[in-house]
Amino acid sequence: MSDPFYQLQWLRLDHGLTQQSQTELWICQLHCAVPSIAGNKWLKLKYHIQQIQQHNKTGILSFGGAFSNHLLALAAAGQHFGFSTVGVVRSHQPDPANPTLQQCRQFGMQLQFVSPELYQTKTTALTLAELQQQYPDYLIVPEGGTSATAVQGVAELPLAATPNGPADLLCCASASGGTIAGLIAGSKGTPVLGIAVVKDASLSQKISALLPAPADQWHWQLQPELTNRAYGKFTADTLHTCLELATQQIYTEPVYTGKALHTLLQLLAQGELAQYRRIAFFHTGGLQGLDGLRYRSLISEAQYQQLRFGG
Ligand SMILES: Cc1ncc(COP(=O)(O)O)c(C=O)c1O
């Protein structure tokens, strides 16, 4: 496995609200040799892949929703590095036209569908043991790729090192908590703000559990996204922010990065981040999710084109 397998690109977001608050907002994008593994995906997967290579395992089994960025990244990594992949998908019925799952299959991933009710139990210790029996030579990686191994990979990202000097706040979208835990672990004292794009009352606890001890040495905070939408749902305002960012060649989707940046801009407008002069935001990828939004008519073709390619 070659590393650097990725390249970082820094973009400074120029917005009325950043000007008004006199705050520099830097977006750190992680481009990967295999595009589907861009963003946080490579950092979360790299040491899992190293583990299976070192232990001569057949592949990796993991979990996700029907439009999961993580499953697609895993499938692409499997094809690129030559290991097998199994995706346990939270979905009642296999939909052959689902663009994410179509790509997973094209990358060679074997898919197992489980109803959302059963899916909850699939991640309990008992059923994990059953899955391990069924796939004895596979490494089982939790949903979202989040584990202590993923934290180790994300901690390597030099997010505080913006082109204009050290950031005084690091920020990212947070769902299963692995990415923010990695940023915290690698932050060397710079505070970290996670913007929760899921409604999960236990998210803070999950993040704490992923952090290397002692927990009280870390400076971080979790902020619920401010539009108060369920995971996967978004407002016209969030979409508008994504479309606005696309005009500056900052491409986002409204479920993770766009939703988090929308909240970050609102926090700047409210003066909540007045003590910070230079913020570094980790762009966690996930642009393939736009294909699924278009497929479900949650965005129009014109919006899709603008969000994906600008204009
Ligand atoms: C594009 C994108 N951004 C952010 C996240 C959230 O990362 P985490 O689940 O590690 O909190 C995810 C989920 O993995 C994602 O797909």
The ligand as an SDF file (V2000), in Angstrom:
LIG
                    3D

 16 16  0  0  0  0  0  0  0  0999 V2000
  -19.0310   12.5150    3.7550 C   0  0  0  0  0  0  0  0  0  0  0  0
  -19.0010   12.1900    5.2040 C   0  0  0  0  0  0  0  0  0  0  0  0
  -18.6950   13.1630    6.0680 N   0  0  0  0  0  0  0  0  0  0  0  0
  -18.6730   12.9470    7.4000 C   0  0  0  0  0  0  0  0  0  0  0  0
  -18.9560   11.7070    7.9150 C   0  0  0  0  0  0  0  0  0  0  0  0
  -18.9460   11.5350    9.3840 C   0  0  0  0  0  0  0  0  0  0  0  0
  -17.8160   10.8610    9.8220 O   0  0  0  0  0  0  0  0  0  0  0  0
  -17.9020    9.9790   11.1280 P   0  0  0  0  0  0  0  0  0  0  0  0
  -18.9160    8.8950   10.8670 O   0  0  0  0  0  0  0  0  0  0  0  0
  -16.5290    9.4560   11.2900 O   0  0  0  0  0  0  0  0  0  0  0  0
  -18.3350   10.8630   12.2490 O   0  0  0  0  0  0  0  0  0  0  0  0
  -19.2820   10.6570    7.0520 C   0  0  0  0  0  0  0  0  0  0  0  0
  -19.5720    9.3150    7.5550 C   0  0  0  0  0  0  0  0  0  0  0  0
  -18.6970    8.5040    7.5250 O   0  0  0  0  0  0  0  0  0  0  0  0
  -19.3070   10.9010    5.6610 C   0  0  0  0  0  0  0  0  0  0  0  0
  -19.6150    9.9420    4.7700 O   0  0  0  0  0  0  0  0  0  0  0  0
  1  2  1  0
  2  3  1  0
  2 15  2  0
  3  4  2  0
  4  5  1  0
  5  6  1  0
  5 12  2  0
  6  7  1  0
  7  8  1  0
  8  9  2  0
  8 10  1  0
  8 11  1  0
 12 13  1  0
 12 15  1  0
 13 14  2  0
 15 16  1  0
M  END
$$$$
